[in-house]
Amino acid sequence: MGTRFEVVVGGDDEVHLRTAAEAALDEIALWDERLSLFRRDSLLSHINRSAANQPVRLDPDTFALFAACRQVSLASQGAFDPTVAPLMTRFGLHPDRSDSIAEPLIGMQHVILDDSARSIQFTSTEVALDLGGIAKGHALDLAAACLRESNVSTALVHGGTSSIITIGSPPGCDGWPIRIAHIDEPFTVELRDAAMSISSPTGRMLDTEGESHGHIIDPRHGAPSRSASLAATIGPSARDADAWSTALLVLGTLPTALPAELTAMVFSGDRRLIDGPLVSTLLRMSDTPPMEPEPCLTSTVAPS
């Protein structure tokens, strides 16, 4: 996934907490190996090579990941779409390879998911997947599940500081204070048993034919997204928050199909709020982190 993951845990048994945190990081490393587009021995690379010729059977967690991709793609009307991989290569966001697709087919209608067989298949060899818009969230959800199975009641896990999932809250705090910067009016979010994802085209900038652009591609138009400068989502699942923050950045507004369990905000090119509720129970607008009766860890979220 090309980013740094970190785990913060709280409790009294240091040995147990260290073991649980290491197991959570091992889970993330496993999914990094499985979902990497740049490892020829990864599961994703195997799917991209083989799924046009025959169905590829999947384990339950991986099939659930692709089912989530299908769901968000349909709900966002294609603003989130993992079949964007060939376009990423075209715009210099992936290394150009000898097996690059010249005339790609974009759209989840070209991906067949068989629920009964738990398999994936492509309709054509011109289809390829990139899970960069959802893989971090998927890995965070499963890492958090590992921590809960180890009876860890206080934890924060983040990937690249742009995707976060929390369990419980630090001592003396209502939640984990997470500061969102890089906007006109930075604010702090208190997360408790919740996830957050931030997407921005400026997380990685490239020049193509003399024109500067970000790393988020609009699958519908085959061009870099310029609808918004930042999108933030908060909800119970890091995987859903990850995918929807990408979709909202492309859309530039909140669609009616946005799941009710998600709170989301979209910011314009001048970093001002375009769309989204400022929920008082979740958000506190401030230029400084909130004051708490006891010291709390405050993390800053930045797009990656």
N, C-alpha and C positions, 0 to 999 in steps of 0.2 A: 504493500500500500504506500510505500515510499514516504513514511512519516514516523515520528517518534511517539510512542505510547508510554504513558506513565500511570501508576496506580498509587493512590494515597489511601491508607486504611487507618482506622482508629479502634482502640480497645486496650485491654490490659495484658493479654497474652502475646508478647512480642514474637515468640517463636511460631505460634500458630498463625498469627497475622502475616508474618513473612512468608510462610509456606503457602498460605492462601493467595497472597499477592503474586507469588512466583507462578502458581498454577494458572491464575488469570492471565498473566503475561504469556505463558506457554500456549494458552488457548488462542490468544491473539496471533502469536507467531504461526500457529497451525493454519489459521485462516489466511494469513498473509501468504503462506506457501500455496494454499489451494486456489486463491483468487487472483494471484499475480498475473498480469498480462505479459510480463517481461521474463517469466520463467517458462521455458519450453516444457518442463516436466510438471507444471501446475495443472490442476483440474480445469481451470478456465481455458488454458491453452489447448488442452485435450478436447474440450467441448468445441472450441472454435475450429479445430482441425477436423473433427469427426462428425459433428451433429448434422451436417448437410447430407451425409452418406447413410447414417443410421441413428436411431434414438440412443441417447446416452442416459443410462440409469443413474439416479442420484440418491444420496442419503437424505433422510428427512429434513435436516437443517438446511442443506443446500437447496433442496426443492422448495422449501419455505422461502428462501431468499429470492429465487426466481419468481415464485408466485407473488411476492411483494413487489418485485419489479413490474410485473404485468399489471397489478392492481393500481400502482401509482401512475404508470404510463397511461392507462386508460382514463383514470380520474383527472389527470392533468392534460389530457388531450395531446399527449406526445411531448410535452415540455420536458419531462423526464423520460429518457429512453436509452437503455444500455446498448442498443444497436448502433450507437453513435461512434463506435470504435474506429471505423475507417475514416470518418471525418476528423477525428483526433489526429490520425496520422497525416492526413492531408494538410492540416494546419500546423504541423511541426510539433505537436504535443506528444507524439509517440515517435520512437525511432523508425525511420523508413526501413522496411524489410522487403526481402525478395518476394514474400508471399502477400504483400499488401494488395488490397482489393481495388481495382481500377474503377469499377462502376458499382458502388455499394447499394444495397437495399436497406433503407432505414425504416424502422417501425416494428413494434412488437407483434404485428400481424404476421411477420415472417418467422416468429419463434413459436413452436408448438410445444405446449406443456401438457403432458398426459398425466392427470391426477391419479388415475387408477394404477398406471405402471410406474408412476413417479419418475418420469423421464423427460428429457428435453431434446428437441429436434429442430433443425432449420429447414426452411423451404427452399433454400438455395445456397450455393457456395459463396454467394456475394454478401452473406450475412456474417457479422462478427460482433462480439459483445465486449464491452468495457464496463466494469462494475465500480469505477472510481467514484461514482456519485452515491453509493450505498454500502460499499464494502466495509468502510470504517465503522459505520453504525451497526452493521450486522455483527462485526467482531466485538464491539463494545457490549452489545446485548448479551452475547454468549459469555464474555468475560465477567459481566455482572452476575450472570446466572451461576458461574463457578464460585464467586464470592458468597452469594447467598447460600449455596449448598454447603459451604464451609462455615455457615452461621456468622458471617461477618455482617455487622449491623450498621457500620459507619464506613463509607468508602466513596471515593471519587476516582473515575477512570477517564482519561482523555486521550484522543488521538490527534496530534498536531495542533492542539489547543482550539481546533475548530469544531470538534465533536466531543461531547461530554455526557457521561451518565453518572448518576449519583445514587447512593444508598444511604438512607437516614440523613443525619446532619452532624456537624461537629459539636462538641460540648458547648453549651451556652448560646447556640445559634438555632434559629428556626429552620435554616436550610444552609446549603453551601453557597456563599456569596460569589457570583460569577459576574465579572464586569465586562460589558460589551463596549469595545472601543471602536475607533476608525469610523465614527459617524458624527453628525453635527452636535448632538447632545448625548454623550456617553451615559449609559445607565447600568445599574446593577440588578441582576436577577438572583433570587434565592431559590435554589433547586433542592428539592427533597424527594427522593424516590422518583426522579424524573430525568429526562434527557434533553439535551439542547444541541442544535447544529447551526452553524453559520456558513453561508456560502457567499463568495464574492469573486468577481472576475479578476480582481487585482491581486489575488493570492499568488498568481504566477502570470507574468506578462511575457509575451513573445512578439517578434516582428515577422510578419509575412508579407513579402513583396513591398517592403518599405512602410507597412502599416502596423501600428502597435495594437495588440488585442489581448484579451484575457484568455484564461484556459477553459472557460465554460462555453460550450458550443450549443446553439439552439438547434436541436435535431430537426425541427419542423422546416427550417429555412436553410440549413446547412451552412450557417455562418456563426461567428462569435456572437454571444449574447450581449446586448447593450441596453436591455430594458431597465436594469436597476443596478445599484452599486453594492447592495448587500441585502441578504434575506436571512432571517432568523426564525427558527421553529423550536417549540418546546412541547414535549409530550411524553408519554410513558415509554415509548420505544425509540432507542437511538437509531435503529434502522429506518423507521418511518420518518423520523425527524431529518435524517441525513438526505434521504431521497426527496422529501418535500422541500427542503431548503434549496436544493438544486432546481427543482421545478418552479418554485416561486421566483427565483432569480431570473429565470428565463421568461416567465409570464409577466413579471413586473407588477403584479397585483394578486389579491387573494381570490381564488375561484370559489364558486358556491359548492364545489365538490370537495373542498378541503375538509378532512375528517374533523368531527366535532371535538375529538380529544386533543387536537393540536391548537396551540396558541402560536400565531405567526405574525411577523412584521416584515415589510418590504421598504427599502430605503432607495431614494432617487440618486441620480448621478452626483448631485451636490450634497449627498449623505443626509438628506432630510426624510422624515417618515412619509411614505406615499400611502401605505395602506396597512391596517392592522390595529387591533385594540391594544391599549396600554392598560393591562389588568392590574389594579392596585394591589391585589393580593400576591402578585408575582413580581411586579416591577416597581422599582423606585428610581425615578429620574434624579440623577445627581452627578456632579462633577468629581465627587470623591466617593470611595467605598463607604458603605454604611457603618455606623458605629454600633457595636454590640456590647452587652454587659461583660462578656469575656472575649478574649482574642479569638478571632476566627480566621481561617485561611481564606484569602480572597484571590481568585484566579482571574486572569484577563483572557477573554476569548478573542482570537484574531482569525481572520480567514486564512486558509492554507491552500 
